[in-house]
Amino acid sequence: VSPLNSTYSFQTYIFKLNSSYLELKINQENEGNFFSHNLFIFLLEDASKLKLHNFHNSNISYLFNSFFLFVGRNSEAEVYSAYFRNPYSKVDKYVFIEGEGARALVKDVFIGEKRNFLSLRNDLIFKKSYTSGEEYSRGILLDESTVCFYGLARVEENLKKINAFVEGDALLLSSSASFLPVPSLEILSNDLRCTHSVNSGPLSQEKLFYMTSRGIKMEDAIRMYVESYLLSNLEGSDENFKERVRNYLTFI
């Protein structure tokens, strides 16, 4: 339900690729008291490739984004996302791997601040043999922020040679912050490799001690640690996207 005196914004974007390449950058940096719902649909057919950079740094009442990707034969989809600042956000990504030789890679970074809430869902649905899909979500949580992570890899019946991986990871910089991970595997076939991983915890005191013992100030050591932790999850993205994430870390 949107607040009183607010407006509702709904946008739908559809992209269809056929034996082609698309590099797309989505920047959401809105301000105001309104509800925003954005639907993105990508259809990749016959050896197409999508490279998507998705940067969220909004401050609106409610932000809800849905992504549906249909990855066809010998096609590739790479999705890099960064989620910052918005008080209440829900982002769902559904990746349907529908053609042999298809590959999907989803990488997210997030920073939770104040009492902000982020619900992050990534589903990989395998419908054809000889395919692969991986998803990695990693972030830092400050203050009383909360992040819910739902990661799913589902393999349909009678498939083989599937490679799937799901990871949710959070660095807790406040005792009041919460990370709620729910990784899931639904495996209906046998000849495959599917794994998942979840990690959360505070800064490594051992690593910080090592850095400070080399003459690095504690504040600088923490900043370097956090920057390395986040940016390591954006390997493969372009340098401009990494720089925007680095600049936001400097800002906070």
CORTAWO-V762930 format. One record per residue. N is the residue number from 0. PHI is phi as a letter, one per 30 degrees, with the letter a starting at -180 (999 if undefined). PSI is psi in whole degrees, 0 to 359 (999 if undefined). OMEGA is omega in radians with two decimals (none if undefined). Layout:
BEGIN
N:PHI:PSI:OMEGA
N:PHI:PSI:OMEGA
END
This chain:
BEGIN
0:999:128:3.14
1:d:150:-3.10
2:d:164:3.08
3:d:149:3.11
4:i:20:3.12
5:c:171:3.08
6:c:163:-3.12
7:c:129:3.13
8:b:125:3.09
9:b:125:-3.13
10:b:142:3.08
11:b:133:3.14
12:b:130:-3.13
13:b:130:3.12
14:b:131:3.09
15:b:126:-3.14
16:c:136:3.08
17:b:106:-3.10
18:h:44:-3.09
19:b:175:-3.08
20:b:134:3.11
21:b:126:2.98
22:c:118:-3.00
23:b:138:3.09
24:c:124:3.11
25:c:119:3.11
26:c:120:3.09
27:c:104:-3.09
28:b:57:-3.07
29:d:160:3.04
30:b:147:3.02
31:k:173:-3.09
32:c:80:3.11
33:a:168:-3.11
34:c:128:-3.12
35:b:128:3.07
36:b:121:-3.12
37:b:131:3.14
38:c:124:3.13
39:c:128:3.14
40:b:128:-3.14
41:b:126:3.10
42:c:114:-3.11
43:c:120:-3.09
44:b:145:2.95
45:h:75:3.02
46:h:42:3.05
47:c:162:3.12
48:b:134:3.08
49:c:132:3.00
50:b:110:-3.01
51:c:130:3.02
52:c:122:-2.98
53:b:109:-3.04
54:c:117:-3.13
55:c:118:3.05
56:b:61:-3.03
57:c:166:3.03
58:b:73:3.13
59:b:175:-3.04
60:d:315:-3.07
61:a:128:3.14
62:b:123:-3.14
63:b:118:3.11
64:b:136:3.07
65:b:133:3.11
66:b:130:3.03
67:b:119:3.12
68:c:127:3.09
69:c:109:-3.00
70:c:113:-3.06
71:d:194:-3.01
72:e:127:3.09
73:h:24:3.12
74:c:160:-3.12
75:b:140:3.06
76:b:125:3.05
77:b:124:-3.09
78:b:119:3.11
79:c:127:-3.06
80:b:148:3.05
81:b:131:-3.07
82:b:116:-3.09
83:b:146:2.75
84:i:326:-2.99
85:d:136:-3.07
86:d:320:-3.12
87:b:118:-3.10
88:b:145:3.03
89:b:123:-3.10
90:b:121:3.12
91:c:131:3.06
92:b:125:3.12
93:c:118:-3.10
94:c:114:3.14
95:c:114:-3.11
96:c:101:-2.85
97:c:357:-3.10
98:b:146:3.13
99:e:142:-3.12
100:i:3:-3.13
101:d:152:-3.11
102:b:138:3.10
103:b:139:3.11
104:b:124:-3.14
105:b:124:3.13
106:b:127:-3.13
107:b:146:2.89
108:b:149:-3.13
109:b:154:3.03
110:b:120:3.09
111:c:132:-3.12
112:b:164:3.06
113:h:235:3.10
114:c:30:-3.10
115:d:151:3.14
116:b:132:3.09
117:b:126:3.00
118:c:119:-3.04
119:b:119:-3.13
120:b:129:3.08
121:b:118:3.12
122:c:128:3.00
123:c:118:-3.11
124:c:113:-3.09
125:c:124:-3.12
126:c:353:-3.14
127:b:154:3.10
128:d:166:3.09
129:h:50:-3.13
130:b:167:3.10
131:b:151:3.10
132:a:135:-3.13
133:b:145:3.06
134:b:135:-3.11
135:b:120:3.10
136:b:129:-3.04
137:b:138:3.14
138:a:178:3.09
139:b:145:-3.11
140:b:129:3.13
141:c:166:2.97
142:h:234:-3.13
143:c:31:-3.10
144:d:158:-3.14
145:b:135:3.03
146:b:127:3.02
147:c:125:-3.13
148:c:125:3.08
149:b:113:3.14
150:b:126:-3.08
151:b:136:2.90
152:b:119:-3.13
153:c:127:3.13
154:c:121:-3.12
155:d:175:-3.07
156:d:153:3.00
157:i:36:3.07
158:c:160:3.11
159:b:160:3.12
160:h:53:3.08
161:c:138:3.06
162:b:116:-3.09
163:b:143:3.11
164:b:138:3.13
165:b:130:3.12
166:b:135:3.00
167:b:130:-2.98
168:b:134:3.14
169:b:142:3.07
170:c:117:-3.06
171:c:111:3.14
172:c:12:3.09
173:b:141:3.12
174:d:347:-3.14
175:c:354:3.14
176:d:156:-3.10
177:b:134:3.02
178:b:121:-3.06
179:c:91:-3.10
180:c:140:3.07
181:b:83:3.07
182:d:143:-3.09
183:b:145:3.00
184:b:129:3.04
185:b:102:-2.99
186:c:116:-3.13
187:c:11:3.09
188:b:177:-3.04
189:c:318:-3.00
190:d:81:-3.03
191:a:175:3.06
192:b:111:-3.13
193:b:126:-3.12
194:b:162:3.04
195:b:160:-3.09
196:b:142:3.06
197:b:133:3.11
198:b:141:3.01
199:a:148:-3.13
200:l:177:-3.13
201:d:181:3.07
202:d:146:3.09
203:d:110:3.14
204:d:329:3.12
205:d:316:3.14
206:d:321:3.11
207:d:320:3.10
208:d:319:3.13
209:d:316:-3.10
210:d:316:-3.13
211:d:330:3.11
212:d:346:3.07
213:c:11:3.06
214:j:6:3.13
215:d:133:3.11
216:d:150:-3.07
217:e:315:-3.14
218:d:318:3.12
219:d:324:-3.14
220:d:317:3.12
221:d:317:-3.13
222:d:316:3.13
223:d:319:-3.14
224:d:310:-3.09
225:d:317:3.14
226:d:315:3.12
227:d:321:-3.13
228:d:314:-3.11
229:d:310:-3.02
230:d:336:3.11
231:d:340:3.12
232:d:0:-3.13
233:c:20:3.07
234:d:129:-3.10
235:j:339:3.09
236:d:168:-3.10
237:d:162:-3.02
238:d:327:3.13
239:d:321:3.12
240:d:316:3.10
241:d:321:-3.12
242:d:324:3.10
243:d:321:3.07
244:d:317:3.13
245:d:319:3.13
246:d:323:3.13
247:d:322:3.07
248:d:319:3.11
249:d:322:-3.12
250:d:320:-3.09
251:d:999:none
END
